[in-house]
Amino acid sequence: MANASTNALYAGRKRRNTIATTLAWAAAAFGLGWLILILGVLVYKGIDGLSLSVFTENTPPPGSAGGLLNAIMGSIVMTFLAVIIGTPIGILAGTYLAEYGRHDKLASIVRFINDILLSAPSVVVGLFIYEIAVAPMGHFSGYAGSLALAVIVIPVVVRTTEDMLRLVPDTLREAAASIGLPRAHMIIRIAYRAARAGIVTGILLAVARISGETAPLLFTALNNQFFSLDMNAPMPSLPVVIFQFALSPYEEWQKLAWTGALLITVTVLALSILARSLTARKS
Amino acid sequence: MDLPSGARGVDVSEVALKNTSMGMEQSTSRASVMKRLRTSDVTFRFLTRSAAIAVLVLLSGTIVSLVIGSAPAFKAFGFSFVTTEVWNPVTEQFGALAPIYGTLVTSFIAMLIAVPVGVMIAFFLTELCPKVLRRPIAIAIELLAGIPSIIYGIWGLFVFAPFLQQHVQPFLIDTFASVPILSSVFEGPPYGIGMLTAGFILAIMVLPFITAISRDVFDSVPPVLKEAAYGLGCSTWEVFKHVVLPYTRVGVIGGVMLGLGRALGETMAVTFVIGNAHKVSASILAPGTTISASIANEFTEAVGDLYTSSLIALGLILFVITLIVLSCARYMLMRLQKREG
């Protein structure tokens, strides 16, 4: 009798285990399935419109063929400026957290706030820059777009810089101090050099992050149908053009939107894989 | 600083200086070298500290500018701004109830799907997955996090919404038509776009965040604890349920809150598939709007100060909600880290 109920108990536990592990396999397949599905559709729909004219012609008026040259250039220019503005601030702040403020109050507050900024809604960043840059200037501009993107760059770089500097062994710092090197020189000559690959990774990740950002550009850089490198005027960008074209009723525009989406995704994935391989080689 | 120099032949600070390529010309005076080193040292420290403070200014600046920008709207509507459903640019009547409702409902749907799936994937990765596959699968799931949200949006609008409209939504409507409460949750014509679609896309987007953090905290469980449970004869699932999960509960909740923070503020993916209707409807198949989608859709076209200000007020509400959620998340994750030492 006791034997039978033990067996039943055992069978029940075994069954529950089988169900749970099957569900876990299914969950993993579910997660990977989306990735394959999204990338598959993207390649299928995007490759159709991919031709040289995408890179040599500007965005067309409704109902005619064209390319994405002005949008691509706008994205590159604004991303570049955003990185130029955001990276130094990010690296310096990350340095403070890892080198000077390991135990002080300011550093722990900054660390907390930075982690929050890391996942703060990007549409709010757009509103913020609109309030401080667009409204006072009276018009939308490429500068405002770059500023909004820079605000997103900073927390990413702060975080990776701090993490990477913390991986540098303290014995290196002590060795530098023992030959009389001042702290700033120790950081610049020794710590930065040891953490270089990691810091570059952080910058690449930040570029990957902002090259797909749409919401902060909508009401800072706005859009521009023509080729323009004037940073003081509204500037087109790939994500905003995709947004506009995808929601339009014109077939040519929708096709270009898919092509643009493919371009962005390939860029972003390539950047994040590159960033990963940089740090993987180190460890 | 008048130290006797030359006693040991070479002066350390000069060695240090020679090896630096700071572009300083060789100095003969020891005092001036020391002074220059000290100045650059102090300057660098000051620069890093200012940059750190700049991060704080960023956050407080955002809050202050949103508060100033939203003042006209709050002055005009008072507290009823958050309790009114009307959103009429023509008569300049604005209420935030519909976007707030839409934000909460879509995020709730997203978490309902993403939390169990995300935790199960982490369980799979830490306990079940063959070692060789572990890294590639983890990277693939994290790549999902890297895909820009506009891609999810365009995919959701052109591929996922039609699929839901033709295959899933009619089924849901028919199945629950005779069930009392659920019939109103799954009511109405299948539009394809709407709150369910938005919630589903959000679920896919926050899945990687929940998985990544859950996996990290599951990995932090001391092997001894698991081995002891296995030694008592526990099955894999029992070890996970009775040892790993209780040990890491705080961390998992932190990860879930982090995902929730993302879901609440996500803009572009939702904007594509939500339908932008300022309406509070019981049916999750109906079009709605969220705070971020309203801002993205309407801000550049907003005419008049009150309209703009109302949208900024929406932004402020969103920012405050996400700040609270994200602070809780970080606090919980920090507590877990402290316990680990």
Contacts between the chains, C-beta under 8 A, distances in Angstrom:
chain1	res1	chain2	res2	distance
A	13	B	235	5.9
A	13	B	238	7.0
A	14	B	235	7.0
A	16	B	235	7.6
A	16	B	237	6.1
A	17	B	235	3.9
A	17	B	236	6.0
A	17	B	237	4.4
A	17	B	238	7.1
A	20	B	236	7.7
A	20	B	237	3.9
A	20	B	240	7.6
A	20	B	241	8.0
A	21	B	128	5.8
A	21	B	236	6.3
A	21	B	237	6.6
A	23	B	120	5.8
A	24	B	120	4.8
A	24	B	121	7.3
A	24	B	123	5.0
A	24	B	124	3.9
A	24	B	127	7.9
A	24	B	128	5.7
A	25	B	124	6.3
A	25	B	128	7.0
A	26	B	120	7.9
A	27	B	116	7.7
A	27	B	117	4.8
A	27	B	118	8.0
A	27	B	120	3.7
A	27	B	121	4.8
A	27	B	124	6.3
A	28	B	120	7.8
A	28	B	121	5.1
A	28	B	124	4.6
A	28	B	125	7.3
A	28	B	129	7.3
A	28	B	137	6.4
A	30	B	117	6.0
A	30	B	121	8.0
A	31	B	117	6.9
A	31	B	121	5.2
A	31	B	141	5.3
A	31	B	144	7.0
A	31	B	207	5.9
A	31	B	208	7.9
A	31	B	211	7.0
A	32	B	137	6.8
A	32	B	140	5.8
A	32	B	141	7.2
A	34	B	144	6.6
A	34	B	204	5.1
A	34	B	207	7.8
A	35	B	140	5.7
A	35	B	141	7.5
A	35	B	143	6.4
A	35	B	144	5.2
A	38	B	147	6.7
A	38	B	151	7.0
A	38	B	152	7.4
A	38	B	155	5.4
A	41	B	155	6.1
A	41	B	159	5.3
A	42	B	151	6.7
A	42	B	155	7.0
A	45	B	158	7.7
A	88	B	51	7.7
A	89	B	51	4.9
A	89	B	54	5.6
A	89	B	55	8.0
A	90	B	51	7.6
A	91	B	51	7.9
A	92	B	47	5.5
A	92	B	48	4.7
A	92	B	50	7.6
A	92	B	51	3.5
A	92	B	52	7.7
A	93	B	48	6.9
A	93	B	51	3.9
A	93	B	52	4.5
A	93	B	54	6.7
A	93	B	55	5.3
A	95	B	48	4.7
A	95	B	51	7.8
A	96	B	48	3.7
A	96	B	49	5.6
A	96	B	51	6.4
A	96	B	52	4.1
A	97	B	52	6.6
A	99	B	48	7.3
A	100	B	45	6.1
A	100	B	48	6.1
A	100	B	49	7.0
A	101	B	49	8.0
A	101	B	52	7.0
A	106	B	49	7.7
A	106	B	52	6.6
A	106	B	53	7.6
A	107	B	52	6.9
A	109	B	56	7.0
A	110	B	52	4.7
A	110	B	53	7.7
A	110	B	55	5.3
A	110	B	56	6.1
A	112	B	327	7.8
A	112	B	330	6.0
A	112	B	334	7.8
A	113	B	55	6.1
A	113	B	56	5.8
A	113	B	59	5.1
A	114	B	55	5.3
A	115	B	326	7.7
A	115	B	330	5.2
A	116	B	59	7.2
A	116	B	323	6.4
A	116	B	326	4.8
A	116	B	327	6.4
A	116	B	330	6.5
A	117	B	55	7.0
A	117	B	58	6.5
A	117	B	59	6.2
A	119	B	258	6.4
A	119	B	261	5.2
A	119	B	262	5.7
A	119	B	265	7.7
A	119	B	322	7.7
A	119	B	326	5.7
A	120	B	62	8.0
A	120	B	265	6.8
A	120	B	319	7.2
A	120	B	322	6.3
A	120	B	323	7.6
A	120	B	326	7.3
A	121	B	264	7.2
A	121	B	265	2.5
A	121	B	266	7.4
A	121	B	267	6.8
A	121	B	292	6.1
A	121	B	318	6.0
A	121	B	319	7.0
A	121	B	322	5.7
A	122	B	265	7.4
A	122	B	267	6.6
A	123	B	265	7.0
A	123	B	267	4.4
A	123	B	292	4.7
A	123	B	295	5.4
A	123	B	296	6.0
A	123	B	315	7.0
A	123	B	318	7.7
A	124	B	62	6.5
A	124	B	66	7.2
A	124	B	265	7.2
A	124	B	315	5.2
A	124	B	318	6.4
A	124	B	319	4.8
A	125	B	62	7.4
A	126	B	295	7.9
A	126	B	299	8.0
A	127	B	65	7.8
A	127	B	66	6.4
A	127	B	69	7.2
A	127	B	295	6.9
A	127	B	299	7.7
A	127	B	311	7.9
A	127	B	312	5.8
A	127	B	315	4.5
A	128	B	61	6.9
A	128	B	62	4.4
A	128	B	65	5.4
A	128	B	66	6.9
A	130	B	299	7.7
A	131	B	65	4.0
A	131	B	66	7.3
A	131	B	68	7.2
A	131	B	69	5.1
A	131	B	312	7.4
A	132	B	61	7.2
A	132	B	65	5.8
A	151	B	58	6.3
A	154	B	54	7.8
A	154	B	55	6.6
A	154	B	58	6.8
A	155	B	55	7.2
A	158	B	55	6.4
A	179	B	12	5.6
A	179	B	15	6.9
A	179	B	16	6.2
A	180	B	12	3.9
A	180	B	13	5.2
A	180	B	16	5.8
A	181	B	16	4.8
A	182	B	37	4.9
A	182	B	38	7.0
A	182	B	40	7.3
A	182	B	41	4.1
A	183	B	41	5.9
A	183	B	44	7.9
A	183	B	45	7.3
A	184	B	40	5.7
A	184	B	41	4.3
A	184	B	43	7.5
A	184	B	44	3.5
A	184	B	45	6.5
A	185	B	16	6.7
A	185	B	20	6.3
A	185	B	37	7.1
A	185	B	40	7.3
A	185	B	41	7.2
A	187	B	44	7.2
A	188	B	44	7.4
A	189	B	19	7.7
A	189	B	20	6.4
A	208	B	146	6.2
A	211	B	148	7.5
A	212	B	147	7.6
A	212	B	148	2.3
A	212	B	149	7.2
A	212	B	150	6.3
A	212	B	151	7.2
A	213	B	148	7.1
A	214	B	148	7.5
A	214	B	149	7.3
A	214	B	150	4.8
A	214	B	267	7.4
A	214	B	268	4.7
A	214	B	296	8.0
A	215	B	149	8.0
A	215	B	267	4.1
A	215	B	268	5.8
A	215	B	292	7.1
A	215	B	296	5.7
A	218	B	296	5.9
A	218	B	299	6.9
A	218	B	300	6.4
A	219	B	299	4.9
A	219	B	300	5.2
A	222	B	300	6.7
A	239	B	148	6.9
A	239	B	150	5.2
A	239	B	268	7.7
A	242	B	150	5.7
A	242	B	154	6.6
A	243	B	150	6.2
A	243	B	153	7.7
A	243	B	268	6.8
A	243	B	271	7.9
A	246	B	153	7.5
A	246	B	154	4.8
A	246	B	157	6.8
A	246	B	158	7.6
A	246	B	272	7.3
A	247	B	157	7.8
A	247	B	272	7.4
A	254	B	158	7.9
A	257	B	154	6.3
A	258	B	154	7.1
A	261	B	150	7.0
A	261	B	151	5.4
A	261	B	154	5.4
A	264	B	148	5.9
A	264	B	150	7.5
A	264	B	151	6.9
A	265	B	147	6.1
A	265	B	148	7.1
A	265	B	151	5.5
A	268	B	146	5.7
A	268	B	147	6.9
A	268	B	148	6.0
A	269	B	143	6.2
A	269	B	146	6.4
A	269	B	147	7.6
A	272	B	143	6.9
A	272	B	146	4.7
A	276	B	139	7.2
